[in-house]
């Protein structure tokens, strides 16, 4: 990704809910834990993005065999 802005750590939480009002924008470009994605937005309604911690460990992170 292009380094247009710098990120700043402002808080830490187990879950977060974002409300995005699109208006004339059709997409929001977001990034979490280094993974970018394009979030489609509604021009008429708010778009909600829920980010929650999973209750089980990731097999990729723990290195567990299948």
Predicted model as a PDB file, atoms N, CA, C, CB and O in Angstrom, pLDDT in the B-factor column:
MODEL        1                                                                  
ATOM      1  N   UNK A   1       0.835  -1.190   0.000  1.00 48.00           N  
ATOM      2  CA  UNK A   1       0.000   0.000   0.000  1.00 48.00           C  
ATOM      3  C   UNK A   1       0.874   1.245   0.000  1.00 48.00           C  
ATOM      4  CB  UNK A   1      -0.947   0.003   1.212  1.00 48.00           C  
ATOM      5  O   UNK A   1       2.029   1.215   0.426  1.00 48.00           O  
ATOM      6  N   UNK A   2       0.328   2.289  -0.464  1.00 56.00           N  
ATOM      7  CA  UNK A   2       1.036   3.558  -0.524  1.00 56.00           C  
ATOM      8  C   UNK A   2       0.999   4.216   0.848  1.00 56.00           C  
ATOM      9  CB  UNK A   2       0.421   4.489  -1.599  1.00 56.00           C  
ATOM     10  O   UNK A   2      -0.040   4.214   1.508  1.00 56.00           O  
ATOM     11  N   UNK A   3       2.106   4.769   1.277  1.00 61.00           N  
ATOM     12  CA  UNK A   3       2.175   5.424   2.579  1.00 61.00           C  
ATOM     13  C   UNK A   3       1.743   6.886   2.453  1.00 61.00           C  
ATOM     14  CB  UNK A   3       3.605   5.329   3.161  1.00 61.00           C  
ATOM     15  O   UNK A   3       2.581   7.786   2.401  1.00 61.00           O  
ATOM     16  N   UNK A   4       0.432   7.111   2.406  1.00 64.00           N  
ATOM     17  CA  UNK A   4      -0.088   8.472   2.293  1.00 64.00           C  
ATOM     18  C   UNK A   4      -0.267   9.120   3.662  1.00 64.00           C  
ATOM     19  CB  UNK A   4      -1.413   8.469   1.543  1.00 64.00           C  
ATOM     20  O   UNK A   4      -0.073  10.326   3.812  1.00 64.00           O  
ATOM     21  N   UNK A   5      -0.635   8.324   4.651  1.00 67.00           N  
ATOM     22  CA  UNK A   5      -0.818   8.834   6.000  1.00 67.00           C  
ATOM     23  C   UNK A   5      -0.159   7.882   6.978  1.00 67.00           C  
ATOM     24  CB  UNK A   5      -2.318   9.016   6.331  1.00 67.00           C  
ATOM     25  O   UNK A   5       0.154   6.743   6.633  1.00 67.00           O  
ATOM     26  N   UNK A   6       0.048   8.343   8.180  1.00 72.00           N  
ATOM     27  CA  UNK A   6       0.616   7.467   9.196  1.00 72.00           C  
ATOM     28  C   UNK A   6      -0.478   7.083  10.191  1.00 72.00           C  
ATOM     29  CB  UNK A   6       1.809   8.155   9.921  1.00 72.00           C  
ATOM     30  O   UNK A   6      -1.373   7.875  10.485  1.00 72.00           O  
ATOM     31  N   UNK A   7      -0.393   5.874  10.695  1.00 69.00           N  
ATOM     32  CA  UNK A   7      -1.378   5.382  11.654  1.00 69.00           C  
ATOM     33  C   UNK A   7      -0.958   5.761  13.061  1.00 69.00           C  
ATOM     34  CB  UNK A   7      -1.551   3.854  11.535  1.00 69.00           C  
ATOM     35  O   UNK A   7       0.230   5.915  13.347  1.00 69.00           O  
ATOM     36  N   UNK A   8      -1.937   5.909  13.934  1.00 72.00           N  
ATOM     37  CA  UNK A   8      -1.658   6.231  15.329  1.00 72.00           C  
ATOM     38  C   UNK A   8      -2.516   5.333  16.211  1.00 72.00           C  
ATOM     39  CB  UNK A   8      -1.930   7.740  15.630  1.00 72.00           C  
ATOM     40  O   UNK A   8      -3.734   5.271  16.047  1.00 72.00           O  
ATOM     41  N   UNK A   9      -1.881   4.644  17.137  1.00 74.00           N  
ATOM     42  CA  UNK A   9      -2.584   3.764  18.066  1.00 74.00           C  
ATOM     43  C   UNK A   9      -3.317   4.638  19.084  1.00 74.00           C  
ATOM     44  CB  UNK A   9      -1.592   2.771  18.776  1.00 74.00           C  
ATOM     45  O   UNK A   9      -2.688   5.402  19.817  1.00 74.00           O  
ATOM     46  N   UNK A  10      -4.648   4.524  19.130  1.00 72.00           N  
ATOM     47  CA  UNK A  10      -5.419   5.354  20.060  1.00 72.00           C  
ATOM     48  C   UNK A  10      -6.115   4.538  21.151  1.00 72.00           C  
ATOM     49  CB  UNK A  10      -6.452   6.153  19.295  1.00 72.00           C  
ATOM     50  O   UNK A  10      -6.450   5.078  22.206  1.00 72.00           O  
ATOM     51  N   UNK A  11      -6.335   3.244  20.909  1.00 77.00           N  
ATOM     52  CA  UNK A  11      -7.019   2.427  21.906  1.00 77.00           C  
ATOM     53  C   UNK A  11      -6.839   0.947  21.584  1.00 77.00           C  
ATOM     54  CB  UNK A  11      -8.518   2.786  21.970  1.00 77.00           C  
ATOM     55  O   UNK A  11      -6.352   0.582  20.514  1.00 77.00           O  
ATOM     56  N   UNK A  12      -7.241   0.110  22.529  1.00 79.00           N  
ATOM     57  CA  UNK A  12      -7.218  -1.326  22.335  1.00 79.00           C  
ATOM     58  C   UNK A  12      -8.528  -1.871  22.882  1.00 79.00           C  
ATOM     59  CB  UNK A  12      -5.977  -1.988  23.032  1.00 79.00           C  
ATOM     60  O   UNK A  12      -8.961  -1.482  23.967  1.00 79.00           O  
ATOM     61  N   UNK A  13      -9.162  -2.770  22.136  1.00 83.00           N  
ATOM     62  CA  UNK A  13     -10.458  -3.310  22.553  1.00 83.00           C  
ATOM     63  C   UNK A  13     -10.640  -4.720  22.031  1.00 83.00           C  
ATOM     64  CB  UNK A  13     -11.604  -2.416  22.065  1.00 83.00           C  
ATOM     65  O   UNK A  13      -9.957  -5.132  21.093  1.00 83.00           O  
ATOM     66  N   UNK A  14     -11.561  -5.466  22.635  1.00 83.00           N  
ATOM     67  CA  UNK A  14     -11.886  -6.811  22.173  1.00 83.00           C  
ATOM     68  C   UNK A  14     -12.860  -6.766  21.008  1.00 83.00           C  
ATOM     69  CB  UNK A  14     -12.468  -7.641  23.313  1.00 83.00           C  
ATOM     70  O   UNK A  14     -12.924  -7.713  20.224  1.00 83.00           O  
ATOM     71  N   UNK A  15     -13.630  -5.672  20.876  1.00 87.00           N  
ATOM     72  CA  UNK A  15     -14.589  -5.521  19.781  1.00 87.00           C  
ATOM     73  C   UNK A  15     -14.792  -4.042  19.497  1.00 87.00           C  
ATOM     74  CB  UNK A  15     -15.944  -6.206  20.123  1.00 87.00           C  
ATOM     75  O   UNK A  15     -14.662  -3.197  20.383  1.00 87.00           O  
ATOM     76  N   UNK A  16     -15.113  -3.747  18.247  1.00 87.00           N  
ATOM     77  CA  UNK A  16     -15.357  -2.368  17.847  1.00 87.00           C  
ATOM     78  C   UNK A  16     -16.420  -2.358  16.750  1.00 87.00           C  
ATOM     79  CB  UNK A  16     -14.041  -1.683  17.361  1.00 87.00           C  
ATOM     80  O   UNK A  16     -16.498  -3.287  15.946  1.00 87.00           O  
ATOM     81  N   UNK A  17     -17.226  -1.320  16.721  1.00 90.00           N  
ATOM     82  CA  UNK A  17     -18.243  -1.165  15.684  1.00 90.00           C  
ATOM     83  C   UNK A  17     -18.084   0.219  15.073  1.00 90.00           C  
ATOM     84  CB  UNK A  17     -19.688  -1.366  16.259  1.00 90.00           C  
ATOM     85  O   UNK A  17     -18.149   1.232  15.769  1.00 90.00           O  
ATOM     86  N   UNK A  18     -17.877   0.245  13.767  1.00 87.00           N  
ATOM     87  CA  UNK A  18     -17.718   1.501  13.045  1.00 87.00           C  
ATOM     88  C   UNK A  18     -18.982   1.795  12.256  1.00 87.00           C  
ATOM     89  CB  UNK A  18     -16.490   1.451  12.110  1.00 87.00           C  
ATOM     90  O   UNK A  18     -19.535   0.903  11.613  1.00 87.00           O  
ATOM     91  N   UNK A  19     -19.439   3.034  12.300  1.00 91.00           N  
ATOM     92  CA  UNK A  19     -20.549   3.477  11.466  1.00 91.00           C  
ATOM     93  C   UNK A  19     -19.980   4.455  10.451  1.00 91.00           C  
ATOM     94  CB  UNK A  19     -21.700   4.134  12.320  1.00 91.00           C  
ATOM     95  O   UNK A  19     -19.391   5.474  10.810  1.00 91.00           O  
ATOM     96  N   UNK A  20     -20.165   4.126   9.169  1.00 88.00           N  
ATOM     97  CA  UNK A  20     -19.616   4.949   8.100  1.00 88.00           C  
ATOM     98  C   UNK A  20     -20.765   5.436   7.236  1.00 88.00           C  
ATOM     99  CB  UNK A  20     -18.573   4.161   7.253  1.00 88.00           C  
ATOM    100  O   UNK A  20     -21.563   4.641   6.740  1.00 88.00           O  
ATOM    101  N   UNK A  21     -20.845   6.748   7.059  1.00 86.00           N  
ATOM    102  CA  UNK A  21     -21.874   7.332   6.202  1.00 86.00           C  
ATOM    103  C   UNK A  21     -21.230   7.660   4.864  1.00 86.00           C  
ATOM    104  CB  UNK A  21     -22.515   8.609   6.855  1.00 86.00           C  
ATOM    105  O   UNK A  21     -20.370   8.537   4.776  1.00 86.00           O  
ATOM    106  N   UNK A  22     -21.655   6.946   3.817  1.00 77.00           N  
ATOM    107  CA  UNK A  22     -20.997   7.037   2.522  1.00 77.00           C  
ATOM    108  C   UNK A  22     -21.224   8.342   1.790  1.00 77.00           C  
ATOM    109  CB  UNK A  22     -21.447   5.930   1.670  1.00 77.00           C  
ATOM    110  O   UNK A  22     -20.274   8.955   1.303  1.00 77.00           O  
ATOM    111  N   UNK A  23     -22.486   8.782   1.705  1.00 82.00           N  
ATOM    112  CA  UNK A  23     -22.757   9.990   0.943  1.00 82.00           C  
ATOM    113  C   UNK A  23     -22.381   9.787  -0.505  1.00 82.00           C  
ATOM    114  CB  UNK A  23     -22.005  11.182   1.525  1.00 82.00           C  
ATOM    115  O   UNK A  23     -22.920   8.900  -1.168  1.00 82.00           O  
ATOM    116  N   UNK A  24     -21.466  10.594  -1.007  1.00 86.00           N  
ATOM    117  CA  UNK A  24     -21.051  10.481  -2.408  1.00 86.00           C  
ATOM    118  C   UNK A  24     -19.978   9.416  -2.624  1.00 86.00           C  
ATOM    119  CB  UNK A  24     -20.540  11.818  -2.900  1.00 86.00           C  
ATOM    120  O   UNK A  24     -19.691   9.064  -3.768  1.00 86.00           O  
ATOM    121  N   UNK A  25     -19.372   8.890  -1.543  1.00 84.00           N  
ATOM    122  CA  UNK A  25     -18.350   7.847  -1.672  1.00 84.00           C  
ATOM    123  C   UNK A  25     -19.014   6.486  -1.808  1.00 84.00           C  
ATOM    124  CB  UNK A  25     -17.391   7.860  -0.457  1.00 84.00           C  
ATOM    125  O   UNK A  25     -20.023   6.216  -1.158  1.00 84.00           O  
ATOM    126  N   UNK A  26     -18.457   5.638  -2.642  1.00 87.00           N  
ATOM    127  CA  UNK A  26     -18.987   4.291  -2.845  1.00 87.00           C  
ATOM    128  C   UNK A  26     -18.198   3.232  -2.109  1.00 87.00           C  
ATOM    129  CB  UNK A  26     -19.012   3.963  -4.304  1.00 87.00           C  
ATOM    130  O   UNK A  26     -18.713   2.147  -1.843  1.00 87.00           O  
ATOM    131  N   UNK A  27     -16.942   3.536  -1.773  1.00 89.00           N  
ATOM    132  CA  UNK A  27     -16.072   2.577  -1.101  1.00 89.00           C  
ATOM    133  C   UNK A  27     -15.243   3.276  -0.034  1.00 89.00           C  
ATOM    134  CB  UNK A  27     -15.157   1.871  -2.114  1.00 89.00           C  
ATOM    135  O   UNK A  27     -14.912   4.456  -0.153  1.00 89.00           O  
ATOM    136  N   UNK A  28     -14.913   2.520   1.015  1.00 87.00           N  
ATOM    137  CA  UNK A  28     -13.969   2.983   2.035  1.00 87.00           C  
ATOM    138  C   UNK A  28     -12.803   1.996   2.035  1.00 87.00           C  
ATOM    139  CB  UNK A  28     -14.650   3.087   3.473  1.00 87.00           C  
ATOM    140  O   UNK A  28     -13.011   0.785   2.106  1.00 87.00           O  
ATOM    141  N   UNK A  29     -11.598   2.505   1.956  1.00 87.00           N  
ATOM    142  CA  UNK A  29     -10.415   1.655   1.969  1.00 87.00           C  
ATOM    143  C   UNK A  29      -9.928   1.560   3.405  1.00 87.00           C  
ATOM    144  CB  UNK A  29      -9.295   2.211   1.024  1.00 87.00           C  
ATOM    145  O   UNK A  29      -9.553   2.560   4.016  1.00 87.00           O  
ATOM    146  N   UNK A  30      -9.939   0.333   3.940  1.00 84.00           N  
ATOM    147  CA  UNK A  30      -9.637   0.109   5.352  1.00 84.00           C  
ATOM    148  C   UNK A  30      -8.480  -0.868   5.497  1.00 84.00           C  
ATOM    149  CB  UNK A  30     -10.876  -0.417   6.097  1.00 84.00           C  
ATOM    150  O   UNK A  30      -8.117  -1.573   4.555  1.00 84.00           O  
ATOM    151  N   UNK A  31      -7.906  -0.895   6.706  1.00 81.00           N  
ATOM    152  CA  UNK A  31      -6.810  -1.817   6.973  1.00 81.00           C  
ATOM    153  C   UNK A  31      -6.862  -2.219   8.444  1.00 81.00           C  
ATOM    154  CB  UNK A  31      -5.431  -1.175   6.614  1.00 81.00           C  
ATOM    155  O   UNK A  31      -7.042  -1.373   9.320  1.00 81.00           O  
ATOM    156  N   UNK A  32      -6.703  -3.521   8.710  1.00 77.00           N  
ATOM    157  CA  UNK A  32      -6.660  -4.021  10.077  1.00 77.00           C  
ATOM    158  C   UNK A  32      -5.571  -5.078  10.171  1.00 77.00           C  
ATOM    159  CB  UNK A  32      -8.038  -4.599  10.512  1.00 77.00           C  
ATOM    160  O   UNK A  32      -5.533  -6.008   9.365  1.00 77.00           O  
ATOM    161  N   UNK A  33      -4.702  -4.941  11.134  1.00 74.00           N  
ATOM    162  CA  UNK A  33      -3.585  -5.874  11.321  1.00 74.00           C  
ATOM    163  C   UNK A  33      -2.774  -6.061  10.043  1.00 74.00           C  
ATOM    164  CB  UNK A  33      -4.103  -7.224  11.799  1.00 74.00           C  
ATOM    165  O   UNK A  33      -2.294  -7.160   9.766  1.00 74.00           O  
ATOM    166  N   UNK A  34      -2.622  -5.004   9.274  1.00 76.00           N  
ATOM    167  CA  UNK A  34      -1.828  -5.056   8.058  1.00 76.00           C  
ATOM    168  C   UNK A  34      -2.555  -5.600   6.842  1.00 76.00           C  
ATOM    169  CB  UNK A  34      -0.635  -5.868   8.298  1.00 76.00           C  
ATOM    170  O   UNK A  34      -1.979  -5.651   5.756  1.00 76.00           O  
ATOM    171  N   UNK A  35      -3.806  -6.009   6.998  1.00 83.00           N  
ATOM    172  CA  UNK A  35      -4.581  -6.573   5.881  1.00 83.00           C  
ATOM    173  C   UNK A  35      -5.558  -5.529   5.340  1.00 83.00           C  
ATOM    174  CB  UNK A  35      -5.349  -7.849   6.332  1.00 83.00           C  
ATOM    175  O   UNK A  35      -6.492  -5.138   6.039  1.00 83.00           O  
ATOM    176  N   UNK A  36      -5.351  -5.079   4.110  1.00 86.00           N  
ATOM    177  CA  UNK A  36      -6.255  -4.078   3.541  1.00 86.00           C  
ATOM    178  C   UNK A  36      -7.510  -4.712   2.939  1.00 86.00           C  
ATOM    179  CB  UNK A  36      -5.528  -3.266   2.478  1.00 86.00           C  
ATOM    180  O   UNK A  36      -7.487  -5.866   2.511  1.00 86.00           O  
ATOM    181  N   UNK A  37      -8.595  -3.954   2.911  1.00 86.00           N  
ATOM    182  CA  UNK A  37      -9.800  -4.368   2.198  1.00 86.00           C  
ATOM    183  C   UNK A  37     -10.589  -3.142   1.768  1.00 86.00           C  
ATOM    184  CB  UNK A  37     -10.671  -5.292   3.076  1.00 86.00           C  
ATOM    185  O   UNK A  37     -10.450  -2.057   2.332  1.00 86.00           O  
ATOM    186  N   UNK A  38     -11.421  -3.345   0.751  1.00 91.00           N  
ATOM    187  CA  UNK A  38     -12.282  -2.277   0.247  1.00 91.00           C  
ATOM    188  C   UNK A  38     -13.695  -2.553   0.746  1.00 91.00           C  
ATOM    189  CB  UNK A  38     -12.237  -2.188  -1.326  1.00 91.00           C  
ATOM    190  O   UNK A  38     -14.294  -3.568   0.391  1.00 91.00           O  
ATOM    191  N   UNK A  39     -14.232  -1.643   1.574  1.00 89.00           N  
ATOM    192  CA  UNK A  39     -15.562  -1.810   2.150  1.00 89.00           C  
ATOM    193  C   UNK A  39     -16.576  -1.037   1.304  1.00 89.00           C  
ATOM    194  CB  UNK A  39     -15.593  -1.326   3.632  1.00 89.00           C  
ATOM    195  O   UNK A  39     -16.503   0.189   1.229  1.00 89.00           O  
ATOM    196  N   UNK A  40     -17.527  -1.743   0.662  1.00 90.00           N  
ATOM    197  CA  UNK A  40     -18.558  -1.036  -0.101  1.00 90.00           C  
ATOM    198  C   UNK A  40     -19.448  -0.220   0.835  1.00 90.00           C  
ATOM    199  CB  UNK A  40     -19.411  -2.033  -0.918  1.00 90.00           C  
ATOM    200  O   UNK A  40     -19.766  -0.665   1.939  1.00 90.00           O  
ATOM    201  N   UNK A  41     -19.849   0.970   0.395  1.00 90.00           N  
ATOM    202  CA  UNK A  41     -20.693   1.852   1.188  1.00 90.00           C  
ATOM    203  C   UNK A  41     -22.019   2.099   0.489  1.00 90.00           C  
ATOM    204  CB  UNK A  41     -19.982   3.175   1.457  1.00 90.00           C  
ATOM    205  O   UNK A  41     -22.095   2.103  -0.740  1.00 90.00           O  
ATOM    206  N   UNK A  42     -23.050   2.303   1.274  1.00 88.00           N  
ATOM    207  CA  UNK A  42     -24.359   2.676   0.746  1.00 88.00           C  
ATOM    208  C   UNK A  42     -24.426   4.194   0.664  1.00 88.00           C  
ATOM    209  CB  UNK A  42     -25.516   2.110   1.634  1.00 88.00           C  
ATOM    210  O   UNK A  42     -23.958   4.886   1.568  1.00 88.00           O  
ATOM    211  N   UNK A  43     -24.998   4.712  -0.402  1.00 86.00           N  
ATOM    212  CA  UNK A  43     -25.145   6.160  -0.525  1.00 86.00           C  
ATOM    213  C   UNK A  43     -26.352   6.667   0.254  1.00 86.00           C  
ATOM    214  CB  UNK A  43     -25.268   6.556  -1.991  1.00 86.00           C  
ATOM    215  O   UNK A  43     -26.453   7.862   0.532  1.00 86.00           O  
ATOM    216  N   UNK A  44     -27.280   5.759   0.613  1.00 87.00           N  
ATOM    217  CA  UNK A  44     -28.501   6.160   1.303  1.00 87.00           C  
ATOM    218  C   UNK A  44     -28.499   5.844   2.793  1.00 87.00           C  
ATOM    219  CB  UNK A  44     -29.672   5.497   0.666  1.00 87.00           C  
ATOM    220  O   UNK A  44     -29.137   6.552   3.572  1.00 87.00           O  
ATOM    221  N   UNK A  45     -27.791   4.790   3.205  1.00 89.00           N  
ATOM    222  CA  UNK A  45     -27.828   4.335   4.591  1.00 89.00           C  
ATOM    223  C   UNK A  45     -26.418   4.246   5.162  1.00 89.00           C  
ATOM    224  CB  UNK A  45     -28.531   2.975   4.693  1.00 89.00           C  
ATOM    225  O   UNK A  45     -25.434   4.216   4.423  1.00 89.00           O  
ATOM    226  N   UNK A  46     -26.338   4.205   6.490  1.00 91.00           N  
ATOM    227  CA  UNK A  46     -25.054   4.004   7.150  1.00 91.00           C  
ATOM    228  C   UNK A  46     -24.604   2.561   6.943  1.00 91.00           C  
ATOM    229  CB  UNK A  46     -25.148   4.343   8.665  1.00 91.00           C  
ATOM    230  O   UNK A  46     -25.423   1.644   6.888  1.00 91.00           O  
ATOM    231  N   UNK A  47     -23.294   2.374   6.828  1.00 89.00           N  
ATOM    232  CA  UNK A  47     -22.701   1.045   6.747  1.00 89.00           C  
ATOM    233  C   UNK A  47     -22.027   0.771   8.083  1.00 89.00           C  
ATOM    234  CB  UNK A  47     -21.681   0.931   5.552  1.00 89.00           C  
ATOM    235  O   UNK A  47     -21.270   1.605   8.580  1.00 89.00           O  
ATOM    236  N   UNK A  48     -22.296  -0.390   8.668  1.00 91.00           N  
ATOM    237  CA  UNK A  48     -21.701  -0.763   9.939  1.00 91.00           C  
ATOM    238  C   UNK A  48     -20.667  -1.852   9.711  1.00 91.00           C  
ATOM    239  CB  UNK A  48     -22.778  -1.231  10.936  1.00 91.00           C  
ATOM    240  O   UNK A  48     -20.914  -2.819   8.989  1.00 91.00           O  
ATOM    241  N   UNK A  49     -19.506  -1.687  10.332  1.00 87.00           N  
ATOM    242  CA  UNK A  49     -18.434  -2.683  10.274  1.00 87.00           C  
ATOM    243  C   UNK A  49     -18.178  -3.141  11.702  1.00 87.00           C  
ATOM    244  CB  UNK A  49     -17.120  -2.101   9.605  1.00 87.00           C  
ATOM    245  O   UNK A  49     -17.742  -2.353  12.542  1.00 87.00           O  
ATOM    246  N   UNK A  50     -18.448  -4.419  11.978  1.00 88.00           N  
ATOM    247  CA  UNK A  50     -18.196  -5.002  13.291  1.00 88.00           C  
ATOM    248  C   UNK A  50     -16.907  -5.808  13.244  1.00 88.00           C  
ATOM    249  CB  UNK A  50     -19.382  -5.890  13.742  1.00 88.00           C  
ATOM    250  O   UNK A  50     -16.751  -6.684  12.394  1.00 88.00           O  
ATOM    251  N   UNK A  51     -15.994  -5.519  14.142  1.00 84.00           N  
ATOM    252  CA  UNK A  51     -14.733  -6.248  14.242  1.00 84.00           C  
ATOM    253  C   UNK A  51     -14.682  -6.843  15.643  1.00 84.00           C  
ATOM    254  CB  UNK A  51     -13.483  -5.314  13.957  1.00 84.00           C  
ATOM    255  O   UNK A  51     -14.697  -6.120  16.639  1.00 84.00           O  
ATOM    256  N   UNK A  52     -14.622  -8.182  15.705  1.00 84.00           N  
ATOM    257  CA  UNK A  52     -14.642  -8.872  16.991  1.00 84.00           C  
ATOM    258  C   UNK A  52     -13.490  -9.853  17.088  1.00 84.00           C  
ATOM    259  CB  UNK A  52     -15.972  -9.597  17.194  1.00 84.00           C  
ATOM    260  O   UNK A  52     -13.025 -10.391  16.083  1.00 84.00           O  
ATOM    261  N   UNK A  53     -13.052 -10.069  18.273  1.00 78.00           N  
ATOM    262  CA  UNK A  53     -12.009 -11.058  18.533  1.00 78.00           C  
ATOM    263  C   UNK A  53     -12.632 -12.448  18.488  1.00 78.00           C  
ATOM    264  CB  UNK A  53     -11.316 -10.801  19.910  1.00 78.00           C  
ATOM    265  O   UNK A  53     -13.717 -12.662  19.030  1.00 78.00           O  
ATOM    266  N   UNK A  54     -11.956 -13.383  17.849  1.00 74.00           N  
ATOM    267  CA  UNK A  54     -12.472 -14.755  17.788  1.00 74.00           C  
ATOM    268  C   UNK A  54     -12.157 -15.459  19.120  1.00 74.00           C  
ATOM    269  CB  UNK A  54     -11.847 -15.542  16.570  1.00 74.00           C  
ATOM    270  O   UNK A  54     -11.104 -15.213  19.709  1.00 74.00           O  
ATOM    271  N   UNK A  55     -13.060 -16.330  19.596  1.00 75.00           N  
ATOM    272  CA  UNK A  55     -12.855 -16.960  20.902  1.00 75.00           C  
ATOM    273  C   UNK A  55     -11.897 -18.145  20.890  1.00 75.00           C  
ATOM    274  CB  UNK A  55     -14.163 -17.407  21.441  1.00 75.00           C  
ATOM    275  O   UNK A  55     -11.707 -18.792  21.921  1.00 75.00           O  
ATOM    276  N   UNK A  56     -11.295 -18.439  19.754  1.00 72.00           N  
ATOM    277  CA  UNK A  56     -10.388 -19.574  19.669  1.00 72.00           C  
ATOM    278  C   UNK A  56      -9.087 -19.121  19.007  1.00 72.00           C  
ATOM    279  CB  UNK A  56     -11.036 -20.749  18.878  1.00 72.00           C  
ATOM    280  O   UNK A  56      -9.098 -18.187  18.205  1.00 72.00           O  
ATOM    281  N   UNK A  57      -7.966 -19.771  19.331  1.00 70.00           N  
ATOM    282  CA  UNK A  57      -6.682 -19.369  18.758  1.00 70.00           C  
ATOM    283  C   UNK A  57      -6.605 -19.723  17.264  1.00 70.00           C  
ATOM    284  CB  UNK A  57      -5.527 -20.042  19.524  1.00 70.00           C  
ATOM    285  O   UNK A  57      -7.177 -20.715  16.811  1.00 70.00           O  
ATOM    286  N   UNK A  58      -5.900 -18.905  16.537  1.00 63.00           N  
ATOM    287  CA  UNK A  58      -5.701 -19.150  15.109  1.00 63.00           C  
ATOM    288  C   UNK A  58      -4.692 -20.275  14.927  1.00 63.00           C  
ATOM    289  CB  UNK A  58      -5.224 -17.862  14.383  1.00 63.00           C  
ATOM    290  O   UNK A  58      -3.658 -20.299  15.594  1.00 63.00           O  
ATOM    291  N   UNK A  59      -4.988 -21.204  14.027  1.00 65.00           N  
ATOM    292  CA  UNK A  59      -4.059 -22.305  13.769  1.00 65.00           C  
ATOM    293  C   UNK A  59      -2.818 -21.807  13.055  1.00 65.00           C  
ATOM    294  CB  UNK A  59      -4.734 -23.400  12.942  1.00 65.00           C  
ATOM    295  O   UNK A  59      -1.739 -22.377  13.213  1.00 65.00           O  
ATOM    296  N   UNK A  60      -2.960 -20.752  12.277  1.00 65.00           N  
ATOM    297  CA  UNK A  60      -1.793 -20.203  11.565  1.00 65.00           C  
ATOM    298  C   UNK A  60      -0.826 -19.580  12.550  1.00 65.00           C  
ATOM    299  CB  UNK A  60      -2.227 -19.157  10.514  1.00 65.00           C  
ATOM    300  O   UNK A  60       0.384 -19.787  12.453  1.00 65.00           O  
ATOM    301  N   UNK A  61      -1.353 -18.816  13.503  1.00 58.00           N  
ATOM    302  CA  UNK A  61      -0.494 -18.138  14.474  1.00 58.00           C  
ATOM    303  C   UNK A  61       0.142 -19.131  15.425  1.00 58.00           C  
ATOM    304  CB  UNK A  61      -1.287 -17.100  15.260  1.00 58.00           C  
ATOM    305  O   UNK A  61       1.327 -19.009  15.734  1.00 58.00           O  
ATOM    306  N   UNK A  62      -0.617 -20.118  15.900  1.00 51.00           N  
ATOM    307  CA  UNK A  62      -0.073 -21.058  16.874  1.00 51.00           C  
ATOM    308  C   UNK A  62       0.852 -22.087  16.244  1.00 51.00           C  
ATOM    309  CB  UNK A  62      -1.194 -21.761  17.587  1.00 51.00           C  
ATOM    310  O   UNK A  62       1.633 -22.728  16.947  1.00 51.00           O  
ATOM    311  N   UNK A  63       0.773 -22.255  14.909  1.00 51.00           N  
ATOM    312  CA  UNK A  63       1.622 -23.220  14.236  1.00 51.00           C  
ATOM    313  C   UNK A  63       1.188 -24.662  14.443  1.00 51.00           C  
ATOM    314  CB  UNK A  63       3.022 -23.056  14.698  1.00 51.00           C  
ATOM    315  O   UNK A  63       1.977 -25.583  14.228  1.00 51.00           O  
ATOM    316  N   UNK A  64      -0.059 -24.871  14.860  1.00 52.00           N  
ATOM    317  CA  UNK A  64      -0.555 -26.240  15.092  1.00 52.00           C  
ATOM    318  C   UNK A  64      -0.682 -27.008  13.800  1.00 52.00           C  
ATOM    319  CB  UNK A  64      -1.903 -26.211  15.803  1.00 52.00           C  
ATOM    320  O   UNK A  64      -1.008 -26.440  12.757  1.00 52.00           O  
ATOM    321  N   UNK A  65      -0.423 -28.310  13.868  1.00 54.00           N  
ATOM    322  CA  UNK A  65      -0.578 -29.168  12.688  1.00 54.00           C  
ATOM    323  C   UNK A  65      -2.047 -29.502  12.497  1.00 54.00           C  
ATOM    324  CB  UNK A  65       0.262 -30.468  12.825  1.00 54.00           C  
ATOM    325  O   UNK A  65      -2.833 -29.459  13.443  1.00 54.00           O  
ATOM    326  N   UNK A  66      -2.407 -29.833  11.267  1.00 51.00           N  
ATOM    327  CA  UNK A  66      -3.795 -30.186  10.975  1.00 51.00           C  
ATOM    328  C   UNK A  66      -4.119 -31.571  11.439  1.00 51.00           C  
ATOM    329  CB  UNK A  66      -4.076 -30.069   9.505  1.00 51.00           C  
ATOM    330  O   UNK A  66      -5.249 -32.029  11.271  1.00 51.00           O  
TER     331      UNK A  66                                                      
ENDMDL                                                                          
END                                                                             
